[in-house]
Amino acid sequence: MGEMPSFQLGVIGALFLSVASSVSIVICNKALMSNLGFPFATTLTSWHLMVTFCTLHAAQRLNLFESKSIDMKTVILFGILNGVSIGLLNLSLGFNSIGFYQMTKLAIIPFTVLLETLFLKKQFSQKIKLSLFVLLAGVGIASVTDLQLNFVGTMLSLLAIITTCVGQILTSTIQKRLNVSSTQLLYQSAPFQAAILFVSGPLVDQFLTRKNVFAHKYSSVVLAFIILSCIISVSVNFSTFMVIGKTSPVTYQVLGHLKTCLVLGLGYTLLHDPFTVRNIIGILVAIFGMGLYSYFCVQENKKKQSVDLSLASQMKDRDSTPILSTQDKEISHEARKSTKNSLV
């Protein structure tokens, strides 16, 4: 019983860290790319992962956590898959309008639900599906504007959705089946994610921006924001693995859309981005949908726990019944034998 409150506190802490760090890095990166003219998103992500690995390596050397070896083939494939998904998402943004890119991100939740239902045999109740629909509708109203379709952009978006969903499902599956923590998995996989993006990042960024990241003039302000972004990214990457490991890929995506609403709100408040009544209505609907999702998840978890306790109680009674029954039979047999001897 004592483990449940600590587990719940761990989940709440992971969710809070994920939201706080993700919103912070979005604001930092937006200032870096929009205001300071540094548009190299994919290369910046590779630097994020390298700093994350170096930080975790230092923590491991200080015995802050214990490194656990994982099958190298699994780690390499997992790292490459996550690196490719980040590159595809950036390419999708480059080839599509902002509205279609937001639709791509919205499609990750239903596709994740579909994959988990088909391959992991996971069941989602009608209430959960309804709450997800309300959430996605709200985010769509708040963030999706124009929808400009093109063949290359659509193919890139489909590949980005598939790789992102599979990568997040594998993050959860590997942690639970191999009994590794989020820190251990991130420590093992970060070098491979960083390597694939370090090689492909400059090429992707040059293709999208027509600029060379190595020829960019780095002022002291730009360097300061890059360092700040890399520091925040350690929390972002760590909390991402932690949230998926402690909850599920669907819950992580739901949290991601809450971040979108917060970024829209903070963008209007701090950065004075244009804001309309439509944005306000969409954010309120999305928050209501997330509230429904959280409520239904808590109710279903309580129901599952009560069923598990009931089954455990039944198993305990079943295990104890034969012993008592055998003893009663032995006592009854001795009594009959004693009565028979007295009659003789």
GIVENPE-V511298 format. One record per residue. N is the residue number from 1. D_CENTER is the distance of its C-alpha to the mean C-alpha in whole Angstrom. Layout:
BEGIN
n->(N,N)
d_center->(D_CENTER,D_CENTER)
END
This chain:
BEGIN
n->(1,2,3,4,5,6,7,8,9,10,11,12,13,14,15,16,17,18,19,20,21,22,23,24,25,26,27,28,29,30,31,32,33,34,35,36,37,38,39,40,41,42,43,44,45,46,47,48,49,50,51,52,53,54,55,56,57,58,59,60,61,62,63,64,65,66,67,68,69,70,71,72,73,74,75,76,77,78,79,80,81,82,83,84,85,86,87,88,89,90,91,92,93,94,95,96,97,98,99,100,101,102,103,104,105,106,107,108,109,110,111,112,113,114,115,116,117,118,119,120,121,122,123,124,125,126,127,128,129,130,131,132,133,134,135,136,137,138,139,140,141,142,143,144,145,146,147,148,149,150,151,152,153,154,155,156,157,158,159,160,161,162,163,164,165,166,167,168,169,170,171,172,173,174,175,176,177,178,179,180,181,182,183,184,185,186,187,188,189,190,191,192,193,194,195,196,197,198,199,200,201,202,203,204,205,206,207,208,209,210,211,212,213,214,215,216,217,218,219,220,221,222,223,224,225,226,227,228,229,230,231,232,233,234,235,236,237,238,239,240,241,242,243,244,245,246,247,248,249,250,251,252,253,254,255,256,257,258,259,260,261,262,263,264,265,266,267,268,269,270,271,272,273,274,275,276,277,278,279,280,281,282,283,284,285,286,287,288,289,290,291,292,293,294,295,296,297,298,299,300,301,302,303,304,305,306,307,308,309,310,311,312,313,314,315,316,317,318,319,320,321,322,323,324,325,326,327,328,329,330,331,332,333,334,335,336,337,338,339,340,341,342,343,344)
d_center->(27,26,23,21,22,20,17,17,17,15,12,14,14,10,10,13,12,9,11,14,14,12,15,17,16,17,20,21,20,22,25,25,25,27,29,30,30,27,25,24,20,20,22,20,17,19,21,17,16,20,20,17,19,22,21,19,22,25,23,23,27,27,26,23,21,23,22,21,22,20,22,23,22,19,18,19,18,15,15,17,15,12,15,17,14,14,18,18,16,18,21,20,20,24,25,24,25,22,23,22,19,17,18,16,13,14,15,11,11,14,14,11,13,16,15,14,17,20,19,17,19,17,19,18,20,22,21,17,18,20,18,16,19,20,17,17,20,20,18,20,23,22,21,22,26,27,27,28,28,29,29,27,25,24,24,21,19,19,18,15,14,15,14,10,10,11,10,6,9,11,8,8,12,13,12,14,17,18,17,16,14,11,14,16,13,13,16,17,15,16,19,19,16,19,22,21,20,23,25,24,23,26,27,25,25,29,29,27,29,32,32,32,29,32,35,33,35,33,34,34,32,29,29,28,25,24,24,23,20,19,20,17,15,15,13,11,10,10,8,5,6,8,5,4,8,9,8,7,5,7,7,4,6,9,8,8,11,13,12,14,17,17,18,20,22,22,23,26,27,27,27,29,28,29,28,30,30,28,25,26,26,23,21,23,22,18,18,20,18,15,18,19,16,15,19,19,16,18,21,20,19,22,24,22,23,27,27,26,29,31,31,31,34,36,35,37,40,40,40,43,45,47,48,49,51,52,54,55,57,58,60,61,63,65,66,67,69,70,72,73,75,77,78,80)
END
